[in-house]
Structure formats: structure tokens, C-alpha cells
């Protein structure tokens, strides 16, 4: 028996099964047409296995990355990216960057000698192993402007404390490299072409590349308040001279420091002085002499500069003699009877030196002494003066005491060399007492009260390897003896130390010692230590 299915319509008409099938056929075709029309959108959103193509497009179920990007979701940099827009940003990708990465970006202004400004929004990489280099030009053979590594600006924190990097050739080349150990949040850098410094920090208009600051702000980027924090209510503002006039008991640019307490203050330079690292500085009278150092201005480097503490002025020192040393770093400089003695160091081509130079501060002239000064009593290697970098030199009486260092033949030196100023005689001293490890990047200071040299920190040999140390040694230069004192529990090297009123003050240094995981530490420390 065949049954008839009847459907009541709103118009009172009764539909048979054949009518229903006809309507169903039409409905299915409509749905199919709709699916065809939305197919591209559906593929873009869901057909790449739920992976978002961050810097690319989805084709045939997989992400096809834009130039300079890689990964399943085109989410990490790789290769080369060319940027031509007047402003933009540079990132390594989403999330933490990957290991074993090499990425490059070329910013082209399209006009020679245009200015390109780069500002770091955040920068967190593995210290000493993952690096970012910025060149003023279109390749790695252009002039190097900056080399970054470690934690400079943490993600989500203000970046005002980092200076802008400025390329003036019309192009900027950025190269990022990471190794295979661990990764961090990475790099975010903004750039702009022919703009004002930091876009005037939002505190004034930009006119022809220069900022016109509002009344209460100054500086080339309008980022320096004339009277910060209303002089902390410890003084009053002098708007004409752009500074705070502090009450007698206070000092500092914002009158926030008491004169009976210690404080840090940056001395502004009226003459533009080139930056440097691993240089040497000594004080003679009211002046500090700064010699050499690692830098990015090899062809036009200001090898010797002088700072006057009274006038608060810098001056580039000229040389009146035809002979002068090549620029170097990781050397040592001491002052003796008003003259400067420079020993050892490394040239930019990697050559480690044993040269001893004398600079006559009155005549403004250099004299090479190392050809006249050798250890005449040494009949078997090693003999003084040894080629050395990263050592220290300290004046005790009529002697210059050279401690430790690194030699290209002997490696880490645990030696003590001494040079007699009067006779120009070198000697490799045979020491006794505590067993000391060889190393470099330490500091040595002489205390007149105890008549001892105190050697702190450094990068020392440990069997077949080397490591940062917190050792504190005491050296008696009259009896040639070593004593191991209490360690600081704070490993570091490339720091600085001075003796002040019988106390050794230590500042800064590289404290990073991680290899397989990040402890969140920066490459360099701002610690201020004291040893009494």
C-alpha cells in the first residue's frame, strides 16, 4: 500500500511528494552555489590546518611566505627583506625568536644622503651569543653603527633610555643572528626616513628635520625637561639657563641629591666625543687622559682625548711627533712623573702587542720604548715583555707592575711582569704564596696604606676551559707573594675599580655566564661594590 505524504501550505494548497522533491532539489543547488561563492574565504581561514599565515598567503592548504619570512605560519624572519616605505618597523617574528636564525633587512630611502633613524622598542636576546648589527649603507661592508646583544629594553617597558641610531647614507642594513642555545622575546625596531629625532617626543613640531621644543623642554628630541620634577621642591627653576638652582644642601640636575650623600651625575659634553670601549683612562692633576679603545670609527678615530675636571670640557689631543702608535684596545696605561706609559693591547686586525710607548704630555709627543727595553737576564722563553691583552698595569714606587693578561701563544697568563722606569729594564717575576689562575679582564688597584695590589674578578682559565670569577687576590710587590682573600660572590670581568680612602670601589662589568638557558640577566651590570 502506497502512502501519500501531504504538506499543508499557508495558502491552503496541499503538496505531493513530487513537489517536495522538486523544492528540495532547488534548495540543495542554492546551498551548493553559496558554498562555491565562499570557498576562497573558507580556505584562507581554515584550510591551512588552523595555522595563521602571518607574513604570507595560504595556497593549496599551506602557507606560502613573503620574501624574508619562514616557518609553518610564516611567523619568523629568514633571509632578506627590502623596506622602502618612509616609516615602519622591524621584528624577528611572533613570540620568542627561533634558534639558528639569520635575518637581514635593507632600508632604502631612494635618495642619497637621506637620514634614517632607528629606535629600539624592545630588545631581548641571549647575551654574547645572539647579535644584531646595524650598518650605515646597503651591506655588511658599510660603516658599522651599532652592535647589540643581551637585554637592552625589556618587552613592555619604555625605551626612552636608548639613543637613536642614525644612518646618513640613504640606506641602512640590519643583520640579526641567533645560535642554537636558547631564545628570548627578540627584537622590535622602528624606523623613519628624514624625520626628526624621536619625532620630537611629541613635545614640539618638526621643521626640516629639527625639533622646535615646547617651552618646558629642550634637547634635540625635546626629551630633556628644563627643570625636572619642579626641582623636587629643593630649589627653583631658572628657565633662561634651562636648569635648576638648588638649595645649599642639595645638588643634581633636579636637586634630588643631598651633598652629604653619594650620587651619579652625567656631565654633558660641549664637544662631540666618539664612543669607545676597552679603552684606558688615567688622571694627571686636573685632567683625565683617555687613550685608545674599541670603536666603530677606525678611519677617523679620536685616539687620544682629554677631560678637564675644572672647566668640564673635552679636548681632542694632537700629536706633535712623526711617530705615533696605532689605535688599540685591551691595553694598559699608567701615569709616572707627569708622562703616560702605554703597554700591550690588540690591534683591529687581531695582532696582540708587546710594545711599550711613552707619551710626553709637555711636548705632546710619542716615543717607542719597547725596542730599548727587554729582559737581558732571560735566556729561555717566555721573556718579558710578553705580548699581552686584557692585563692590568699598576705603578708601585719606580716600577710598573703588569699582572696577568692573554697571550696568543701561551694563552691565559698567570704571570707578573715588572718594568723599572729608571733603567728601562723588564723582568718576569717568580712569585710565591697562593696559586693564582691566569686570566684577563680583571682590575688591579694599589693601596698606599697597606702597600698591596688588589686584583679582582676577571675571566680565568679553568682546566681546558675558562669562566668568570669573583676572586680577590692581594699581591705584595716587595716580597713577590700572593694571598687569596674573601671572594665577592659576584662573578664579573671588564669592570672598573679604584681605591678611595682605603676602600676599593668596583663598578659595572660583564656578569653573564649562562650557556644553555636564560636567567634573565643582562650582559653588563650596573652594580656598585665596595671592599674595605
Backbone torsions as a table, in degrees:
resi	resn	phi	psi	omega
1	UNK	NA	128.1	-178.1
2	UNK	-96.0	131.0	179.1
3	UNK	-98.5	148.3	178.0
4	UNK	-106.8	122.6	176.5
5	UNK	-86.3	126.0	-177.7
6	UNK	-118.5	133.5	177.1
7	UNK	-117.7	128.8	178.7
8	UNK	-85.8	123.9	177.5
9	UNK	-89.2	167.5	179.3
10	UNK	-72.1	-16.0	-179.8
11	UNK	-97.6	6.4	176.7
12	UNK	87.0	-1.4	179.7
13	UNK	-82.8	139.9	177.9
14	UNK	-97.9	127.4	-178.1
15	UNK	-99.7	136.1	175.4
16	UNK	-87.7	171.6	-178.8
17	UNK	-59.7	-37.9	-179.9
18	UNK	-62.8	-37.5	177.5
19	UNK	-66.2	-40.8	-179.4
20	UNK	-63.2	-42.1	179.5
21	UNK	-64.2	-36.3	178.2
22	UNK	-63.8	-46.9	178.4
23	UNK	-63.3	-38.8	179.7
24	UNK	-63.7	-39.7	178.3
25	UNK	-61.6	-43.9	178.7
26	UNK	-63.4	-41.1	-178.5
27	UNK	-63.8	-44.1	-179.9
28	UNK	-62.6	-40.5	178.7
29	UNK	-65.0	-37.3	176.6
30	UNK	-63.0	-43.7	178.6
31	UNK	-61.9	-41.5	179.6
32	UNK	-62.1	-41.7	178.5
33	UNK	-63.4	-38.9	177.8
34	UNK	-63.9	-41.2	179.3
35	UNK	-63.4	-39.8	178.6
36	UNK	-63.1	-38.9	-177.1
37	UNK	-70.8	-27.8	-177.9
38	UNK	-101.5	4.1	-175.3
39	UNK	-57.7	-46.2	-179.7
40	UNK	-59.1	-43.2	179.7
41	UNK	-64.3	-39.5	-179.2
42	UNK	-65.7	-39.1	179.1
43	UNK	-65.2	-40.3	-178.4
44	UNK	-62.9	-37.2	-173.5
45	UNK	-88.1	-34.0	-167.8
46	UNK	-127.8	-15.3	-172.3
47	UNK	-87.6	4.9	175.1
48	UNK	-102.8	35.6	178.7
49	UNK	58.0	40.9	178.2
50	UNK	60.3	24.4	176.9
51	UNK	-101.4	127.5	178.0
52	UNK	-81.9	128.6	177.2
53	UNK	-85.3	95.4	-172.2
54	UNK	-67.9	-49.3	180.0
55	UNK	-124.3	62.6	-179.1
56	UNK	177.9	-171.2	179.3
57	UNK	-129.3	156.8	-179.5
58	UNK	-93.3	125.3	176.9
59	UNK	-137.5	126.8	177.5
60	UNK	54.0	39.8	173.4
61	UNK	83.4	8.3	177.2
62	UNK	-143.2	158.6	-178.9
63	UNK	-81.4	129.2	172.5
64	UNK	-104.9	113.9	-168.3
65	UNK	-80.9	150.2	170.9
66	UNK	-68.3	164.0	178.3
67	UNK	-58.0	127.9	177.7
68	UNK	92.6	6.8	-179.7
69	UNK	-129.4	154.2	-176.5
70	UNK	-150.5	176.2	180.0
71	UNK	104.3	166.1	-178.8
72	UNK	-57.8	-41.0	179.6
73	UNK	-105.8	19.3	-176.6
74	UNK	51.2	43.3	-170.4
75	UNK	-105.9	-1.5	178.3
76	UNK	-134.4	148.0	-175.1
77	UNK	-71.9	157.6	178.9
78	UNK	-178.9	122.7	-176.0
79	UNK	94.3	-145.2	-170.3
80	UNK	-125.4	136.4	177.7
81	UNK	-121.6	133.0	177.9
82	UNK	-105.2	126.7	-177.1
83	UNK	-118.0	126.3	-178.2
84	UNK	-125.9	-4.1	179.5
85	UNK	-70.7	155.1	-177.5
86	UNK	-65.6	-18.4	176.5
87	UNK	-155.8	159.1	-179.7
88	UNK	174.1	-161.7	-179.1
89	UNK	-142.5	159.1	-179.6
90	UNK	-124.3	122.7	177.9
91	UNK	-132.6	157.3	179.0
92	UNK	-85.5	-13.8	-179.4
93	UNK	143.9	-166.4	179.0
94	UNK	-95.5	141.8	-178.3
95	UNK	68.7	-161.9	176.8
96	UNK	-67.9	142.3	178.9
97	UNK	-70.3	160.4	-178.0
98	UNK	-86.9	164.0	176.4
99	UNK	-80.4	160.5	178.8
100	UNK	54.7	55.1	179.6
101	UNK	-110.6	146.8	170.7
102	UNK	-139.4	115.6	-176.3
103	UNK	-132.0	143.2	177.2
104	UNK	-134.6	146.7	175.4
105	UNK	-130.7	135.7	176.1
106	UNK	-117.9	114.6	176.4
107	UNK	-95.8	122.8	-179.8
108	UNK	-121.1	124.1	-179.8
109	UNK	-82.9	-23.1	-177.1
110	UNK	88.1	-4.7	180.0
111	UNK	-138.4	128.1	179.4
112	UNK	-60.4	147.9	176.2
113	UNK	65.3	14.9	171.6
114	UNK	-72.1	155.6	-179.0
115	UNK	-97.0	129.3	176.0
116	UNK	-118.1	121.0	-179.1
117	UNK	-105.8	132.5	178.8
118	UNK	-122.3	132.9	-179.4
119	UNK	-129.2	133.4	-177.7
120	UNK	-82.7	117.5	175.2
121	UNK	-80.5	-47.5	168.5
122	UNK	-152.1	153.4	-178.1
123	UNK	-151.9	109.9	178.1
124	UNK	-137.4	106.8	177.0
125	UNK	-133.5	170.7	177.9
126	UNK	-69.2	124.8	-176.5
127	UNK	-61.8	133.4	172.7
128	UNK	72.8	-6.2	-177.5
129	UNK	-121.1	-35.3	178.3
130	UNK	-107.4	128.0	-171.2
131	UNK	-131.8	155.1	170.2
132	UNK	-128.6	129.1	-178.9
133	UNK	-117.6	139.7	178.3
134	UNK	-121.9	125.6	-178.0
135	UNK	-116.8	144.9	177.2
136	UNK	-90.0	83.5	-176.1
137	UNK	156.0	-162.7	-173.4
138	UNK	-108.7	14.1	179.8
139	UNK	-160.1	175.7	178.3
140	UNK	-73.0	-7.8	177.5
141	UNK	-89.4	-3.1	176.3
142	UNK	-78.2	173.9	-177.6
143	UNK	-66.7	128.9	179.4
144	UNK	-76.1	128.1	179.6
145	UNK	-100.6	-36.5	-175.6
146	UNK	-156.8	149.8	173.6
147	UNK	-135.8	116.1	-174.6
148	UNK	-112.9	144.8	172.9
149	UNK	-159.8	147.8	178.1
150	UNK	93.7	-158.8	-178.8
151	UNK	-100.9	107.5	178.7
152	UNK	-100.7	-50.2	176.6
153	UNK	-136.0	119.3	-179.1
154	UNK	-73.9	152.1	-179.9
155	UNK	-59.9	129.9	177.8
156	UNK	86.7	6.3	178.6
157	UNK	-112.7	156.1	-179.6
158	UNK	-63.1	147.1	-178.5
159	UNK	-110.7	15.7	-176.4
160	UNK	-62.9	-23.6	-174.1
161	UNK	-77.3	-8.7	178.1
162	UNK	-98.5	135.5	179.1
163	UNK	-73.3	151.9	173.6
164	UNK	-69.4	150.2	171.1
165	UNK	-102.4	129.4	-174.3
166	UNK	-119.5	121.2	172.8
167	UNK	-102.0	134.1	-174.1
168	UNK	-115.6	4.8	-177.3
169	UNK	-87.2	-10.4	-174.6
170	UNK	98.3	-8.1	177.5
171	UNK	-139.7	155.6	174.8
172	UNK	-141.0	133.0	-178.1
173	UNK	-116.6	124.0	-176.9
174	UNK	-118.5	130.0	-178.5
175	UNK	-126.3	126.9	-179.7
176	UNK	-120.3	134.3	-178.2
177	UNK	-135.3	137.9	173.2
178	UNK	-132.2	149.2	-178.9
179	UNK	-96.5	-159.8	-171.8
180	UNK	-103.1	13.7	-175.8
181	UNK	-84.6	-83.0	177.8
182	UNK	-141.8	167.0	-177.1
183	UNK	-126.3	167.2	-178.5
184	UNK	-137.7	-164.1	-171.9
185	UNK	-69.3	-25.2	171.1
186	UNK	99.7	-142.4	-165.4
187	UNK	-129.0	137.8	170.0
188	UNK	-142.0	112.7	-177.3
189	UNK	-126.6	129.4	174.4
190	UNK	-96.5	150.3	178.4
191	UNK	-136.8	155.9	175.5
192	UNK	-150.5	147.0	-176.7
193	UNK	-106.7	129.4	178.0
194	UNK	54.2	44.0	178.1
195	UNK	-109.0	179.3	176.1
196	UNK	-87.7	158.6	177.9
197	UNK	-55.4	121.8	178.5
198	UNK	51.9	27.4	-177.6
199	UNK	52.3	36.0	178.7
200	UNK	60.4	18.2	177.2
201	UNK	56.5	19.0	-179.1
202	UNK	71.3	20.5	-175.6
203	UNK	-124.1	34.3	177.4
204	UNK	159.5	161.3	179.6
205	UNK	-78.9	155.2	176.5
206	UNK	-101.4	120.9	-178.4
207	UNK	-125.1	111.8	177.5
208	UNK	53.7	40.8	177.2
209	UNK	84.0	2.8	179.7
210	UNK	-123.6	144.0	-178.8
211	UNK	-87.5	139.4	169.7
212	UNK	-110.7	102.7	-167.8
213	UNK	-80.1	153.3	171.6
214	UNK	-64.3	166.9	-170.3
215	UNK	-59.4	-35.0	-173.4
216	UNK	-94.6	10.1	-177.5
217	UNK	-131.0	155.1	179.1
218	UNK	-146.0	-172.9	-176.1
219	UNK	93.4	158.4	-177.6
220	UNK	-65.5	-21.8	178.1
221	UNK	-110.7	12.3	-177.6
222	UNK	54.8	36.4	-176.9
223	UNK	-111.6	8.5	179.8
224	UNK	-115.0	113.6	178.0
225	UNK	-68.7	140.8	-179.5
226	UNK	-64.4	-45.8	178.5
227	UNK	-132.4	87.8	-174.3
228	UNK	-60.4	137.6	173.4
229	UNK	53.2	32.1	179.1
230	UNK	55.1	36.8	178.7
231	UNK	58.3	24.4	176.4
232	UNK	57.3	19.4	-176.3
233	UNK	59.9	18.6	176.7
234	UNK	-108.8	19.7	179.7
235	UNK	178.0	-167.1	178.6
236	UNK	-132.2	160.3	-175.3
237	UNK	-89.2	133.5	173.5
238	UNK	-109.0	90.1	-174.1
239	UNK	-65.5	-26.2	-178.6
240	UNK	-66.9	-39.7	-179.3
241	UNK	-101.6	5.6	174.4
242	UNK	57.9	50.6	178.7
243	UNK	-160.7	164.9	175.6
244	UNK	-88.7	140.0	171.6
245	UNK	-103.9	109.4	-170.8
246	UNK	-85.5	155.0	171.5
247	UNK	-66.8	159.7	-174.4
248	UNK	-54.4	-30.3	-175.2
249	UNK	-88.2	-0.4	-173.6
250	UNK	-128.5	160.7	178.5
251	UNK	-152.3	-177.3	-177.9
252	UNK	100.9	163.2	-176.9
253	UNK	-66.2	-21.7	177.2
254	UNK	-121.6	17.4	178.0
255	UNK	58.7	32.8	-176.3
256	UNK	-95.8	-4.5	-177.2
257	UNK	-112.1	138.9	172.9
258	UNK	-82.3	142.1	-176.4
259	UNK	-70.5	-16.5	178.6
260	UNK	-92.4	10.2	177.3
261	UNK	-124.6	160.1	178.0
262	UNK	-77.6	149.5	178.1
263	UNK	-156.0	159.8	174.0
264	UNK	-103.3	140.5	176.9
265	UNK	-145.2	134.1	178.0
266	UNK	-86.9	127.7	178.7
267	UNK	-90.7	114.7	-180.0
268	UNK	-66.5	143.7	-178.9
269	UNK	-102.3	125.5	176.6
270	UNK	-77.3	-29.5	175.6
271	UNK	-103.9	133.4	-178.5
272	UNK	-71.4	117.7	-179.0
273	UNK	-108.1	133.9	-179.7
274	UNK	-68.7	143.2	176.8
275	UNK	-71.5	156.6	-178.7
276	UNK	-160.7	164.3	175.9
277	UNK	-142.9	159.6	179.4
278	UNK	57.3	33.7	176.4
279	UNK	-92.7	-176.5	177.0
280	UNK	-129.7	143.4	179.6
281	UNK	-136.1	133.0	177.0
282	UNK	-133.9	155.3	-177.5
283	UNK	-111.0	130.1	172.0
284	UNK	-128.2	111.3	-178.5
285	UNK	64.0	-125.1	-178.6
286	UNK	-94.7	14.9	-175.1
287	UNK	-129.2	144.6	174.1
288	UNK	-109.1	124.1	179.2
289	UNK	-99.5	128.6	179.7
290	UNK	-117.6	126.4	-174.0
291	UNK	-128.7	132.1	171.3
292	UNK	68.6	-159.3	179.5
293	UNK	120.6	158.1	174.8
294	UNK	-76.3	139.4	-175.1
295	UNK	-158.0	173.6	178.7
296	UNK	-107.1	16.6	-176.3
297	UNK	-125.5	53.2	-172.2
298	UNK	-57.1	-39.7	-175.2
299	UNK	-74.8	-30.3	-175.8
300	UNK	-129.6	41.7	-174.1
301	UNK	-80.0	138.0	175.1
302	UNK	-82.7	88.1	-170.1
303	UNK	-65.4	-34.4	-179.1
304	UNK	-131.9	126.0	177.5
305	UNK	-132.1	161.8	-175.3
306	UNK	-138.4	138.4	179.0
307	UNK	-118.9	128.9	178.9
308	UNK	-97.0	119.0	-176.5
309	UNK	-68.5	-30.1	-177.7
310	UNK	-77.0	-50.9	-178.7
311	UNK	-81.0	-16.4	-177.3
312	UNK	57.7	48.7	-177.9
313	UNK	-130.8	147.5	173.9
314	UNK	-99.0	150.1	176.3
315	UNK	-144.9	135.9	174.8
316	UNK	-80.5	124.1	-174.3
317	UNK	-87.9	129.1	178.1
318	UNK	-93.2	162.8	-179.7
319	UNK	-114.1	125.7	-178.0
320	UNK	-91.4	-3.7	-178.7
321	UNK	-104.7	159.1	179.3
322	UNK	-75.5	-19.6	-178.1
323	UNK	-104.2	132.3	175.5
324	UNK	-153.1	153.3	-177.4
325	UNK	-75.4	154.5	172.7
326	UNK	-71.9	153.2	178.2
327	UNK	-62.3	142.3	-176.4
328	UNK	-151.2	170.7	175.9
329	UNK	-144.5	169.1	-175.2
330	UNK	59.0	32.2	177.1
331	UNK	-100.4	-171.1	174.9
332	UNK	-133.0	149.3	176.7
333	UNK	-138.8	132.5	174.5
334	UNK	-128.9	158.6	176.1
335	UNK	-108.3	132.8	178.3
336	UNK	-143.8	120.8	179.7
337	UNK	51.2	43.8	174.5
338	UNK	81.9	-0.8	178.7
339	UNK	-115.6	166.2	-177.7
340	UNK	-110.9	138.5	177.6
341	UNK	-121.6	119.3	-177.7
342	UNK	-113.0	129.9	-175.5
343	UNK	-130.3	138.9	170.2
344	UNK	66.6	-154.7	-179.9
345	UNK	106.0	179.4	-178.5
346	UNK	-124.5	136.6	173.8
347	UNK	-81.4	167.8	-178.4
348	UNK	-67.4	-19.6	177.5
349	UNK	-87.2	3.4	177.1
350	UNK	95.4	-1.7	179.4
351	UNK	-72.7	128.2	176.7
352	UNK	-96.3	134.0	-168.7
353	UNK	-108.8	156.5	169.3
354	UNK	-119.4	19.0	-176.6
355	UNK	-70.5	144.7	171.0
356	UNK	-120.3	120.1	-178.8
357	UNK	-115.5	145.0	173.4
358	UNK	-112.5	130.5	173.5
359	UNK	-113.3	117.9	178.3
360	UNK	-84.3	110.8	-174.8
361	UNK	-71.2	-21.8	178.3
362	UNK	-79.3	-43.7	-178.2
363	UNK	-87.1	-11.6	-176.1
364	UNK	56.4	51.0	-176.1
365	UNK	-140.7	149.7	178.3
366	UNK	-100.4	147.6	176.4
367	UNK	-139.0	129.6	178.5
368	UNK	-85.0	120.0	-176.9
369	UNK	-104.6	-18.0	-170.2
370	UNK	-63.7	-27.8	177.6
371	UNK	-71.8	-18.4	-179.3
372	UNK	-100.9	-8.9	-172.0
373	UNK	-123.5	104.6	175.0
374	UNK	-137.9	163.6	177.8
375	UNK	-82.7	100.0	-176.2
376	UNK	-69.5	-20.0	-177.0
377	UNK	-92.2	0.3	-179.0
378	UNK	-90.9	123.6	-177.2
379	UNK	-118.2	2.6	176.3
380	UNK	-148.4	146.6	-178.0
381	UNK	-69.2	149.2	-0.2
382	UNK	-84.0	151.9	179.0
383	UNK	-126.0	147.4	176.9
384	UNK	-79.3	148.7	-0.7
385	UNK	-84.9	134.6	179.4
386	UNK	-83.0	143.4	170.6
387	UNK	-64.2	127.5	-172.0
388	UNK	-151.7	147.6	171.7
389	UNK	-136.1	151.9	177.9
390	UNK	73.4	13.3	177.9
391	UNK	-85.3	-177.7	171.8
392	UNK	-128.6	155.0	176.6
393	UNK	-132.9	133.7	-177.2
394	UNK	-134.6	138.9	178.6
395	UNK	-90.9	124.5	174.2
396	UNK	-130.8	109.9	-176.6
397	UNK	63.3	-124.8	179.2
398	UNK	-98.8	17.5	-176.9
399	UNK	-117.9	148.5	166.7
400	UNK	-106.1	117.2	-177.1
401	UNK	-98.2	116.4	-179.9
402	UNK	-103.6	122.6	-173.3
403	UNK	-118.4	129.4	173.7
404	UNK	58.9	-153.1	-176.6
405	UNK	119.7	-176.2	178.0
406	UNK	-128.6	133.0	-177.4
407	UNK	-117.7	138.7	-177.6
408	UNK	-64.8	-20.2	-179.8
409	UNK	-98.6	-49.0	-173.9
410	UNK	-92.5	-6.5	179.7
411	UNK	75.7	-139.8	-179.3
412	UNK	-69.9	125.5	-177.6
413	UNK	-94.2	132.5	170.8
414	UNK	-109.9	27.3	-173.5
415	UNK	-92.6	160.8	169.9
416	UNK	-121.8	122.3	174.9
417	UNK	-112.1	144.6	175.4
418	UNK	-132.9	142.8	-178.0
419	UNK	-121.4	129.9	179.3
420	UNK	-95.2	120.4	-175.3
421	UNK	-64.2	-36.8	-176.0
422	UNK	-71.6	-43.0	-175.4
423	UNK	-99.5	-4.4	-176.4
424	UNK	57.2	36.1	-176.2
425	UNK	-105.4	132.4	175.0
426	UNK	-99.2	150.6	176.9
427	UNK	-150.6	135.8	173.0
428	UNK	-92.6	111.0	-169.0
429	UNK	-80.4	139.5	172.3
430	UNK	-92.8	112.0	-174.0
431	UNK	-100.0	168.9	178.6
432	UNK	-141.8	179.2	-179.4
433	UNK	95.2	-140.3	-177.7
434	UNK	-61.1	146.1	176.4
435	UNK	-81.3	122.8	-176.9
436	UNK	-109.5	146.5	177.3
437	UNK	-91.1	147.3	176.5
438	UNK	-75.0	151.1	179.7
439	UNK	-177.1	-179.4	177.6
440	UNK	-146.3	170.0	179.5
441	UNK	78.5	14.5	177.3
442	UNK	-88.8	-176.3	171.8
443	UNK	-128.1	152.9	176.5
444	UNK	-135.1	129.5	177.4
445	UNK	-132.6	146.7	-178.9
446	UNK	-106.9	127.4	178.1
447	UNK	-103.3	117.4	-178.5
448	UNK	-66.9	-27.7	-179.5
449	UNK	-66.5	-48.7	-179.4
450	UNK	-91.8	-12.4	-176.0
451	UNK	55.9	43.9	179.1
452	UNK	-129.5	153.8	172.3
453	UNK	-100.7	130.8	-179.3
454	UNK	-108.7	119.6	-175.7
455	UNK	-109.7	122.4	-172.6
456	UNK	-129.1	137.5	172.0
457	UNK	68.1	-160.8	178.1
458	UNK	118.1	178.6	177.3
459	UNK	-111.5	105.0	-169.1
460	UNK	-110.5	156.9	177.2
461	UNK	-72.9	140.3	175.6
462	UNK	-134.2	88.1	-175.3
463	UNK	65.5	-123.5	179.7
464	UNK	-84.8	-6.1	-177.9
465	UNK	-120.1	-167.5	179.0
466	UNK	-147.3	159.2	-177.3
467	UNK	-156.9	160.7	172.5
468	UNK	-68.2	146.5	179.9
469	UNK	-131.0	161.0	175.0
470	UNK	-116.0	20.4	-176.4
471	UNK	-65.3	146.1	171.2
472	UNK	-126.2	115.2	178.8
473	UNK	-105.6	150.7	171.4
474	UNK	-117.0	127.7	-178.3
475	UNK	-119.5	126.8	175.7
476	UNK	-96.2	106.4	-175.1
477	UNK	-75.2	-11.4	178.6
478	UNK	-88.7	-33.9	-179.4
479	UNK	-107.1	-2.3	177.5
480	UNK	59.2	42.5	-176.5
481	UNK	-119.0	146.6	176.9
482	UNK	-108.3	142.5	173.3
483	UNK	-132.2	132.1	177.4
484	UNK	-90.9	120.9	-179.0
485	UNK	-99.3	-176.4	-177.5
486	UNK	-66.2	126.1	178.2
487	UNK	-70.2	162.6	-173.1
488	UNK	-89.1	-13.3	-173.6
489	UNK	65.9	19.7	178.0
490	UNK	-139.3	96.6	-175.6
491	UNK	-73.0	139.0	179.5
492	UNK	-168.2	160.3	169.9
493	UNK	-148.9	168.7	-175.6
494	UNK	60.3	32.3	175.5
495	UNK	-94.0	-172.6	175.8
496	UNK	-131.8	149.7	-179.7
497	UNK	-141.9	146.0	174.0
498	UNK	-140.5	158.7	172.2
499	UNK	-102.6	127.4	179.0
500	UNK	-138.5	113.5	179.1
501	UNK	53.9	45.4	176.9
502	UNK	77.3	8.8	179.9
503	UNK	-121.7	134.7	176.2
504	UNK	-89.0	120.8	178.8
505	UNK	-105.7	130.7	-176.1
506	UNK	-122.2	133.7	178.4
507	UNK	-131.7	139.9	168.3
508	UNK	68.9	-152.2	-179.4
509	UNK	108.8	167.9	175.6
510	UNK	-91.9	121.4	-176.5
511	UNK	-114.6	6.0	-175.8
512	UNK	-79.0	131.8	-179.6
513	UNK	-140.9	16.8	-178.7
514	UNK	-84.7	152.7	178.8
515	UNK	-133.2	-31.8	-174.2
516	UNK	-119.5	-9.8	177.1
517	UNK	-152.4	160.5	-177.6
518	UNK	-96.9	127.9	174.4
519	UNK	-95.6	9.9	178.4
520	UNK	78.4	2.6	-176.6
521	UNK	-81.4	154.5	176.3
522	UNK	-84.4	164.0	175.7
523	UNK	-61.7	-50.0	-173.9
524	UNK	-113.6	148.9	-173.9
525	UNK	-108.4	150.2	173.1
526	UNK	-106.8	21.2	179.5
527	UNK	-63.3	145.0	175.9
528	UNK	-123.7	111.7	-175.2
529	UNK	-113.0	158.4	177.7
530	UNK	-139.3	138.3	175.6
531	UNK	-126.3	121.9	-177.8
532	UNK	-98.6	NA	NA
